[in-house]
């Protein structure tokens, strides 16, 4: 029997130098799945008409999904220097990267596909862009220590500028790869004793 810890919820904050006034909030829930994977629920609320959101009919350069509205997760195990990055575009595209150390890509490791389910909601005041992303256990870094996450989002305004959202921003310019941003520790499913 497997005990799955409850999911953790967190609110992302905009980088102070890159505001997005049309966004009223971005929340993310992260929790383990019964098979040892990770489920992520992103919820961006705001004036969606004021944002540039790619549709499935608009393919993007897979290596530049981050240059448009995109939900992201960075995953590390404990204090190990290696980490992984997943980008999820509303176009339905995704990209994944393995890093041996800070911004040093490990091209030898192919990462498995996530399962993505996008939807939009609308009410009188605002709209919601939501994503459920599920990563299989093989997508998570192996090793000792807790699974540490940097939950991030890039928001592209309709007039062009980008806004950068994260659990924690290091000092200076936006840098989602910086270890200070890996601010959420997620317990994984454990066998019952």
C-alpha positions in Angstrom: 0.0 0.0 0.0 1.3 3.5 -0.9 0.6 6.6 1.2 0.4 9.7 -0.9 1.1 13.0 0.9 -1.4 15.8 0.2 -0.5 18.3 -2.4 1.1 21.7 -1.5 -0.2 25.0 -2.8 1.8 28.1 -3.5 1.3 31.5 -5.0 3.8 32.9 -7.6 5.0 36.5 -7.4 5.9 38.7 -10.4 9.5 39.8 -10.7 9.4 43.5 -9.5 11.1 44.8 -12.6 8.6 43.0 -15.0 5.0 43.6 -14.0 1.9 42.2 -15.7 -1.0 44.3 -14.5 -3.5 42.1 -16.4 -2.6 39.2 -14.1 -4.3 39.1 -10.8 -2.6 35.9 -9.6 -0.9 32.7 -10.4 -1.3 29.7 -8.1 0.3 26.3 -8.4 -0.5 23.0 -6.5 2.1 20.3 -6.6 1.8 16.8 -5.2 2.9 13.3 -5.7 0.9 10.8 -7.7 0.3 7.2 -6.5 2.8 5.8 -9.0 5.6 8.0 -7.8 5.2 10.8 -10.3 4.3 14.5 -9.8 1.1 16.3 -10.6 1.1 20.1 -11.1 -2.0 22.3 -11.3 -1.3 25.8 -12.6 -4.0 28.5 -12.4 -3.4 31.9 -14.0 -6.2 34.4 -13.3 -6.6 37.8 -15.0 -7.6 39.6 -18.1 -6.7 36.9 -20.7 -7.5 39.2 -23.6 -4.6 41.4 -22.5 -2.2 38.5 -22.8 -0.7 36.7 -25.7 -1.6 33.0 -25.3 -0.6 30.6 -28.1 -3.3 28.3 -29.4 -2.9 24.7 -30.6 -3.0 26.1 -34.1 0.1 28.2 -33.4 3.2 26.0 -33.2 6.1 27.6 -31.5 9.9 26.9 -31.6 10.2 24.1 -29.0 13.4 25.6 -27.6 11.8 29.0 -27.2 8.5 28.2 -25.4 9.8 30.2 -22.5 9.8 33.3 -24.7 6.0 33.3 -24.7 3.3 32.6 -22.1 4.4 29.3 -20.6 4.2 27.4 -17.3 7.4 25.8 -16.1 8.9 23.6 -13.4 12.5 23.0 -12.4 13.2 19.9 -10.4 16.2 19.0 -8.3 16.9 16.4 -5.6 18.3 17.7 -2.3 21.4 19.8 -2.8 22.6 17.9 -5.9 23.8 20.3 -8.7 21.9 18.4 -11.4 18.4 19.4 -12.2 15.6 19.2 -14.8 13.4 21.7 -16.5 10.0 21.3 -18.1 8.2 24.0 -20.2 4.5 23.8 -20.9 2.9 26.0 -23.6 -0.8 26.6 -24.0 -0.2 25.6 -27.6 0.0 22.1 -26.2 3.7 21.9 -26.9 6.2 21.0 -24.2 10.0 20.9 -23.8 12.3 19.2 -21.3 15.9 19.7 -20.5 18.4 18.0 -18.2 21.2 20.0 -16.6 24.4 18.6 -15.0 24.9 21.9 -13.1 23.8 25.5 -13.3 22.8 26.2 -16.9 25.1 23.3 -18.1 22.9 21.1 -20.4 23.2 17.4 -20.2 22.2 16.4 -23.7 22.7 12.7 -23.1 19.5 12.3 -21.0 16.2 12.1 -22.8 13.3 13.1 -20.5 9.9 11.4 -20.8 6.7 13.2 -21.9 4.3 14.8 -19.5 0.5 14.4 -19.7 -1.0 17.8 -20.2 -4.7 19.0 -19.9 -5.3 22.7 -20.6 -8.6 24.6 -20.1 -9.9 28.1 -19.9 -12.6 29.5 -17.7 -14.3 32.8 -17.8 -16.4 34.8 -15.4 -17.7 38.4 -15.3 -14.5 40.0 -14.0 -11.6 37.8 -15.2 -10.6 34.6 -17.0 -8.5 31.7 -15.9 -6.0 29.7 -17.9 -5.4 26.4 -16.1 -3.1 23.4 -16.7 -2.8 20.0 -15.1 0.6 18.6 -15.9 1.5 15.1 -14.8 5.1 14.0 -14.9 5.9 10.2 -14.6 8.3 9.0 -11.9 11.0 8.6 -14.6 10.9 12.4 -15.2 11.9 13.2 -11.6 15.6 13.4 -10.6 16.9 10.4 -8.7 19.0 10.5 -5.7 18.9 11.4 -2.0 17.1 14.3 -0.4 13.7 15.9 -0.9 12.4 16.8 -4.4 12.9 20.5 -4.7 10.8 22.5 -7.1 11.1 25.9 -8.7 7.6 26.7 -10.0 7.6 29.5 -12.5 5.6 31.1 -15.3 6.4 33.5 -18.1 3.5 35.7 -19.2 3.6 37.5 -22.5 1.5 40.7 -22.7 -0.5 41.3 -25.8 1.6 44.4 -26.4 4.8 42.3 -26.3 6.7 42.6 -23.0 7.3 39.5 -20.8 6.6 39.1 -17.1 8.4 36.6 -14.9 6.6 34.8 -12.0 8.2 32.5 -9.5 7.9 31.2 -5.9 11.1 33.1 -5.1 13.3 35.4 -7.2 17.0 35.8 -6.6 18.4 39.3 -6.5 18.9 41.0 -9.8 17.5 40.0 -13.1 15.0 37.1 -13.5 16.8 33.7 -13.3 14.6 30.6 -13.0 17.7 28.4 -13.0 19.1 30.0 -9.8 19.0 27.6 -6.8 17.3 30.2 -4.6 14.2 29.7 -6.7 13.9 26.0 -5.8 11.8 26.9 -2.8 9.2 24.1 -2.5 10.1 20.7 -1.1 7.6 18.0 -2.1 7.4 14.8 -0.2 6.9 11.8 -2.5 4.6 8.8 -2.0 5.9 6.4 0.6 5.1 2.7 1.2 2.9 2.1 4.3 4.8 0.4 7.1 
